[in-house]
Amino acid sequence: MARHIVVGSRRSKLALTQTRWVIRQLDSLGFSYTFEIKEIVTKGDKIVDRMLSKVGGKGLFVKEIEQALLEGEIDFAVHSVKDMPAELPPGLELACVPKREDPRDCLISKRNQTLDSLPDGAVIGTSSLRRAAQILHARPDVKIKWIRGNVDTRLRKLREEDYDAIILAASGLKRIGLSDEVITQYLEPDICLPAVGQGALGIECRASDQELKGLLTYIHHEPSGLAVMAERAFLAEMGGSCHVPVACYAEMNAQELVLTGLIASPDGKTVLKERVSGHDPVQLGRQAAQRLKERGAEQILDQVRKELEQ
Ligand SMILES: NCc1[nH]cc(CCC(=O)O)c1CC(=O)O
């Protein structure tokens, strides 16, 4: 029973590093499976010149991969949960969430400055409305400049262009071994609440593949899985596949899940947060989203969508 398993991956350094990491974990279990990586170039990887939120958001990175799964070309795919849409197509499942990496965002500044010590009017690079809104809330004087490309490209643009700092996820940098070298400040969740699923990997496979799902349970991490489930319930309830200034972070705290959901106006002037705790992940995510809606979240989102259509 030496099944050969084909694993789909995007071609970026981060995606391949994550995929290889998962394969190593599975390999070290000592079963007789063999693995092969099949690289897939997604639409999101090809579009580098436009604002991601204007061309369709996070689904762009996973559509081709999901097609390959459904057609049986690949058996599973390793995603950053952050890049996964709230709803998966019928027939596919988020089968496993390994132990989550650092969920925080971090500041990478040219002159070793923190968010507080950056000069007046400093230029900060990000293409995330979520990061932009929270940074502007903390530092209304800074200038946000859009930046695109994978992690390497962004670090190069920081060196070569007129950015004073950029914001990236700590997890990506840790995974490719660059965190100690480049991170100048970790932004705690009370300053910059992470994106849904940030720092977590999600393994997607065909819902019908019982054998593979059985294998994946060995590398599933239950507390990370519950947190991700709660955050994704928040995203689904918020109406989330489009790219909007929405953030959510949940973690197990002793016996309970504690979840914070956030919605902001892109200029950072309005930031609404809700903190809830309890045991049912899906219910917690929904509850936080519903409370934000009661406080006017939908008006903020409608406004953002209108601006993006222009
Ligand atoms: N938006 C791109 C993206 N998708 C996943 C990660 C890595 C972070 C993670 O593991 O969630 C990154 C880079 C970044 O945001 O800095």
The ligand as a MOL file (V3000), in Angstrom:
LIG
                    3D

  0  0  0     0  0            999 V3000
M  V30 BEGIN CTAB
M  V30 COUNTS 16 16 0 0 0
M  V30 BEGIN ATOM
M  V30 1 N -0.7930 38.0370 1.5090 0
M  V30 2 C 0.2470 37.1400 1.1360 0
M  V30 3 C 0.5440 36.1650 2.2150 0
M  V30 4 N -0.2240 35.0770 2.3820 0
M  V30 5 C 0.2870 34.3630 3.4350 0
M  V30 6 C 1.3860 35.0400 3.9010 0
M  V30 7 C 2.2110 34.5740 5.0050 0
M  V30 8 C 1.5280 34.7530 6.3000 0
M  V30 9 C 0.8070 33.5850 6.8190 0
M  V30 10 O 1.4190 32.5370 7.0580 0
M  V30 11 O -0.3900 33.6920 7.0730 0
M  V30 12 C 1.5760 36.1940 3.1230 0
M  V30 13 C 2.6360 37.2030 3.2460 0
M  V30 14 C 2.3310 38.3150 4.2100 0
M  V30 15 O 1.1750 38.6600 4.4630 0
M  V30 16 O 3.2870 38.9060 4.7230 0
M  V30 END ATOM
M  V30 BEGIN BOND
M  V30 1 1 1 2
M  V30 2 1 2 3
M  V30 3 1 3 4
M  V30 4 2 3 12
M  V30 5 1 4 5
M  V30 6 2 5 6
M  V30 7 1 6 7
M  V30 8 1 6 12
M  V30 9 1 7 8
M  V30 10 1 8 9
M  V30 11 2 9 10
M  V30 12 1 9 11
M  V30 13 1 12 13
M  V30 14 1 13 14
M  V30 15 2 14 15
M  V30 16 1 14 16
M  V30 END BOND
M  V30 END CTAB
M  END
